[in-house]
Amino acid sequence: MRANTDPKLSERKLQILQTIATMLEDPAGEKVTTAALAARLEVSEAALYRHFASKAQMYEGLIEFIESSLFSVINQIAADEESGLKQAEMIVLTLLRFAQKNKGLTRVLIGDALVHENPRLQARINQLLERVDATLRQSLKVAMSQGTLPAAHDAGAHADTLVCYTVGRWHRFVKGGFREDPLAAWPSQWPLLVA
């Protein structure tokens, strides 16, 4: 298969994905249909399918963007920050800031936008969260080896708690119509999460 070298085609794909993300920012949480998407872009539905084989493929494009955006920062944190506990804190902060800046994509992260879509999309989100969990677990193990957490600390349970906290904050943000800042209580909540 030949790589796409037509810049206009890539620009149109990006425009479609950006438009979906914008449509998902509607606090009413309306389902994004290809008809509504085509109307917003002022193109035919057939024009959408010239760029994506299916609506599921459009959502896959969004998930790939989310993964790429999050893990480029998370991997940088792991590489640059020596303190395992600080790594964990910065990773959770990254996830919450991403939600703060990308409301529509947060609906994808919590699965809200994927209801009645292809089940493989939710599986991709689950894999993303498993990767986050594994990264947090590794950071907490580093903290244990550094003595900032006890040697007998359960890094797996702690990482799971941090993921559940993050998903919970995302969920409240979306279900509250994007009114409650995911970072609103962070200064008082983080110490509780590492106690």
HELIX and SHEET records of a PDB file:
HELIX    1   1 PRO A    7  MET A   23  1                                  17    
HELIX    2   2 THR A   34  LEU A   41  1                                   8    
HELIX    3   3 GLU A   45  TYR A   49  1                                   5    
HELIX    4   4 LYS A   55  ASP A   80  1                                  26    
HELIX    5   5 GLY A   84  LYS A  101  1                                  18    
HELIX    6   6 LYS A  103  LEU A  109  1                                   7    
HELIX    7   7 ASP A  112  LEU A  114  5                                   3    
HELIX    8   8 PRO A  119  GLN A  146  1                                  28    
HELIX    9   9 ALA A  155  LYS A  175  1                                  21    
HELIX   10  10 TRP A  186  LEU A  193  1                                   8    
END                                                                             
